[in-house]
Amino acid sequence: MNELLNTRRAQMFPKLSAPQIARLESQGVRQATQSGQILVQLGERPSRFFVVVRGTLEVILARPGDHEVFNVLEPGDFTGEMSMLRGSAGMVSIRVGEAGEVIAIDAAHLRTIVLTDAELSELFMRAFILRRMGLVSESSGADVRLIGSRHSGDTLRLQEFLTRNAYPYENLQIEDAPDIQTLLDRFHVRPDEIPVVICHGESVLKNPSNHELAVCLGINPSVDDSKVHDLLIVGAGPAGLAAAVYAASEGLDVRVIEIMAPGGQAGTSSRIENYLGFPTGISGRALAGRALSQAQKFGASFCVACEAVKLHPERRPYRVDLAEGSSIRANVLLIATGAQYRSLDIDTPERFLGAGMYYAATNMEARLCEQEEVIVVGGGNSAGQAAVFLANSCRHVHIVVRAQGLADSMSNYLIRRIEECQNITLHTRTRITSLQGTDHLERVSWRSETEPEDRQHEIGHVFLMLGALPNTRWLQGALALDGRGFIKTGPDLGAQDLSAAHRALGRAAYPLESSLPGIFAAGDVHANSVKRVAAAVGEGSSCVQSIHRALRDLTQNL
Ligand SMILES: Cc1cc2nc3c(=O)[nH]c(=O)nc-3n(C[C@H](O)[C@H](O)[C@H](O)COP(=O)(O)OP(=O)(O)OC[C@H]3O[C@@H](n4cnc5c(N)ncnc54)[C@H](O)[C@@H]3O)c2cc1C
């Protein structure tokens, strides 16, 4: 936080001018403040945000017991960060320093300002985003502590969940902190019960599921899901995020559910270099974070750690059941569940997942194998990017592919970079035959077509970049799929694919509409998709036009 504060203080804590304060006053109420008064309590959903008129406010980022004031707000300053627009639990407390006066504005009026006042919208959005980035970078005082081990796949899962959801937390590994036992004793935790998360300084979650952790953190807004939403988007990868931005900005009531974190596959990419408008590349996380803030600015509500497990296609509004037991109804659905990584076709021990075997190559994984030898399996662009990225910090990177070369499957620019890297070796016509180790991967064997026997290597890190299978099993046959399980849409649907409900409408399926009227599919999950960020974003945005038509059909009883 301090570094960000030093370099971008003016944008994080901009001073409001007198005319700006006057505009804000019309949306809020003046309120006198008393010294020591708590206006916002850490961990609670902030219902109001404050502009300082007289006196001061202290921003406190702290666990109980070690109250740390990291900023003092003076007249012309304002409170708030992204939680305010997301409706999630706040990450700081706000206490009155010197008594005075504030303008209090509730969340609904703040949204009105952000949507209607271009100057204040830009100022608030930038400040809120930078403040959240500052909180994420200031992990040492964070109110959430993850105590785990380098050799535990569940530790990596929880790290990934918190990191990808931009949630500030302190990361403690038993291997690095010998005095950690004292902390564990304080919370009555045995070493064999880690990973544990100490949430808001008091609740101890022993190896929680992502959903349990999300509930404890208050990461999701409270939304009335008993009502019927206009649009339910399942999956918040680039396609789902783009649809959320366009649909919410065009006034639809948009609900988005996502198993893991916004960003999807793209969110795991260390650097996307071919997405229009980012000549120096952009990390998947940064792209996802911006898109999420944009969608939330327009009022789309997100639920992370929410998995769709069943679609009820019988009648409208459509109903989708969630893994934790509840369900959501909507007049129109967009399925943007993308695809999931393919594994090796050998008996791959699941215990190595996150403990030597990875499906993503981001900074988190790269830190685990610094200066070590690693293997990247696969010949597509994601494998190429991973290899080039890992070559920066690893001693040596082996790319293992079954094909004769990379030319048929990888972009030219990546092939050239791989050729230029001294510490990358390409092994063609080769396949992995076994992974071995106890708790952590220790040895990998591979066999080349040119050699009769397996070769064993003392390598403890394998990155599987083998392409993807569609996430459509949860649909349980409710929609027409192609031979590989991708959802058929629009002109790909034959007469035999269309449901009776669709045939009764007497119209062709709209672009990206599935075999059921009012259910759309965009991005990697639909048949014959291009499998690129830009294509997913384009489809997510463009299908909103068809979504409006499908909603109109409903009101006209078509
Ligand atoms: C490492 C890597 C690097 C890449 N690099 C590039 C690149 O440089 N350039 C490029 O153009 N493309 C790149 N790609 C491909 C690109 O990321 C994908 O084409 C794009 O992300 C597809 O977007 P999507 O929204 O369709 O699906 P996804 O990104 O797959 O998102 C789908 C989302 O749905 C969620 N989901 C799945 N099932 C459910 C369910 N039942 N309930 C709730 N949520 C669910 C998933 O958790 C996921 O977040 C890369 C892919 C990877 C893996």
The ligand as an SDF file (V2000), in Angstrom:
LIG
                    3D

 53 58  0  0  0  0  0  0  0  0999 V2000
   -3.1330  -20.2190  -19.7580 C   0  0  0  0  0  0  0  0  0  0  0  0
   -3.9840  -19.6880  -20.8950 C   0  0  0  0  0  0  0  0  0  0  0  0
   -3.5200  -18.6620  -21.6860 C   0  0  0  0  0  0  0  0  0  0  0  0
   -4.3110  -18.1430  -22.7230 C   0  0  0  0  0  0  0  0  0  0  0  0
   -3.8170  -17.1230  -23.4690 N   0  0  0  0  0  0  0  0  0  0  0  0
   -4.5880  -16.5720  -24.4460 C   0  0  0  0  0  0  0  0  0  0  0  0
   -4.1070  -15.4600  -25.2000 C   0  0  0  0  0  0  0  0  0  0  0  0
   -2.9860  -14.9920  -25.0130 O   0  0  0  0  0  0  0  0  0  0  0  0
   -4.9110  -14.9270  -26.1450 N   0  0  0  0  0  0  0  0  0  0  0  0
   -6.1630  -15.4070  -26.3890 C   0  0  0  0  0  0  0  0  0  0  0  0
   -6.8590  -14.8310  -27.2210 O   0  0  0  0  0  0  0  0  0  0  0  0
   -6.6420  -16.4740  -25.7130 N   0  0  0  0  0  0  0  0  0  0  0  0
   -5.8890  -17.0730  -24.7390 C   0  0  0  0  0  0  0  0  0  0  0  0
   -6.3490  -18.1530  -24.0330 N   0  0  0  0  0  0  0  0  0  0  0  0
   -7.7000  -18.6710  -24.3520 C   0  0  0  0  0  0  0  0  0  0  0  0
   -8.7780  -17.7840  -23.6790 C   0  0  0  0  0  0  0  0  0  0  0  0
   -8.4150  -17.5650  -22.3380 O   0  0  0  0  0  0  0  0  0  0  0  0
  -10.1450  -18.4250  -23.7640 C   0  0  0  0  0  0  0  0  0  0  0  0
  -10.4940  -18.5930  -25.1200 O   0  0  0  0  0  0  0  0  0  0  0  0
  -11.1920  -17.5570  -23.0720 C   0  0  0  0  0  0  0  0  0  0  0  0
  -10.8840  -17.3940  -21.7080 O   0  0  0  0  0  0  0  0  0  0  0  0
  -12.5870  -18.1780  -23.2060 C   0  0  0  0  0  0  0  0  0  0  0  0
  -13.4740  -17.3890  -22.4960 O   0  0  0  0  0  0  0  0  0  0  0  0
  -14.8780  -17.9610  -21.9990 P   0  0  0  0  0  0  0  0  0  0  0  0
  -15.5140  -16.8560  -21.2320 O   0  0  0  0  0  0  0  0  0  0  0  0
  -15.6190  -18.5380  -23.1130 O   0  0  0  0  0  0  0  0  0  0  0  0
  -14.5610  -19.1940  -21.0370 O   0  0  0  0  0  0  0  0  0  0  0  0
  -13.6130  -19.3800  -19.7990 P   0  0  0  0  0  0  0  0  0  0  0  0
  -12.5120  -18.4020  -19.8290 O   0  0  0  0  0  0  0  0  0  0  0  0
  -13.2890  -20.8230  -19.7770 O   0  0  0  0  0  0  0  0  0  0  0  0
  -14.5420  -19.0260  -18.5480 O   0  0  0  0  0  0  0  0  0  0  0  0
  -15.5940  -19.8690  -18.1600 C   0  0  0  0  0  0  0  0  0  0  0  0
  -15.9240  -19.6100  -16.6990 C   0  0  0  0  0  0  0  0  0  0  0  0
  -17.0660  -20.3840  -16.3240 O   0  0  0  0  0  0  0  0  0  0  0  0
  -16.8790  -20.9110  -15.0130 C   0  0  0  0  0  0  0  0  0  0  0  0
  -17.7190  -22.1060  -14.8750 N   0  0  0  0  0  0  0  0  0  0  0  0
  -17.5670  -23.3010  -15.4950 C   0  0  0  0  0  0  0  0  0  0  0  0
  -18.5540  -24.1500  -15.1420 N   0  0  0  0  0  0  0  0  0  0  0  0
  -19.3480  -23.4650  -14.2730 C   0  0  0  0  0  0  0  0  0  0  0  0
  -20.5250  -23.8110  -13.5350 C   0  0  0  0  0  0  0  0  0  0  0  0
  -21.0860  -25.0420  -13.6430 N   0  0  0  0  0  0  0  0  0  0  0  0
  -21.0730  -22.8840  -12.7040 N   0  0  0  0  0  0  0  0  0  0  0  0
  -20.5080  -21.6400  -12.5820 C   0  0  0  0  0  0  0  0  0  0  0  0
  -19.3820  -21.2680  -13.2670 N   0  0  0  0  0  0  0  0  0  0  0  0
  -18.8170  -22.1670  -14.1020 C   0  0  0  0  0  0  0  0  0  0  0  0
  -15.3910  -21.2140  -14.9840 C   0  0  0  0  0  0  0  0  0  0  0  0
  -14.9120  -21.2790  -13.6370 O   0  0  0  0  0  0  0  0  0  0  0  0
  -14.8020  -20.0400  -15.7650 C   0  0  0  0  0  0  0  0  0  0  0  0
  -14.4700  -18.9550  -14.9250 O   0  0  0  0  0  0  0  0  0  0  0  0
   -5.5950  -18.6970  -22.9930 C   0  0  0  0  0  0  0  0  0  0  0  0
   -6.0560  -19.7610  -22.1970 C   0  0  0  0  0  0  0  0  0  0  0  0
   -5.2790  -20.2550  -21.1510 C   0  0  0  0  0  0  0  0  0  0  0  0
   -5.7930  -21.3850  -20.3090 C   0  0  0  0  0  0  0  0  0  0  0  0
  1  2  1  0
  2  3  1  0
  2 52  2  0
  3  4  2  0
  4  5  1  0
  4 50  1  0
  5  6  2  0
  6  7  1  0
  6 13  1  0
  7  8  2  0
  7  9  1  0
  9 10  1  0
 10 11  2  0
 10 12  1  0
 12 13  2  0
 13 14  1  0
 14 15  1  0
 14 50  1  0
 15 16  1  0
 16 17  1  0
 16 18  1  0
 18 19  1  0
 18 20  1  0
 20 21  1  0
 20 22  1  0
 22 23  1  0
 23 24  1  0
 24 25  2  0
 24 26  1  0
 24 27  1  0
 27 28  1  0
 28 29  2  0
 28 30  1  0
 28 31  1  0
 31 32  1  0
 32 33  1  0
 33 34  1  0
 33 48  1  0
 34 35  1  0
 35 36  1  0
 35 46  1  0
 36 37  1  0
 36 45  1  0
 37 38  2  0
 38 39  1  0
 39 40  1  0
 39 45  2  0
 40 41  1  0
 40 42  2  0
 42 43  1  0
 43 44  2  0
 44 45  1  0
 46 47  1  0
 46 48  1  0
 48 49  1  0
 50 51  2  0
 51 52  1  0
 52 53  1  0
M  END
$$$$
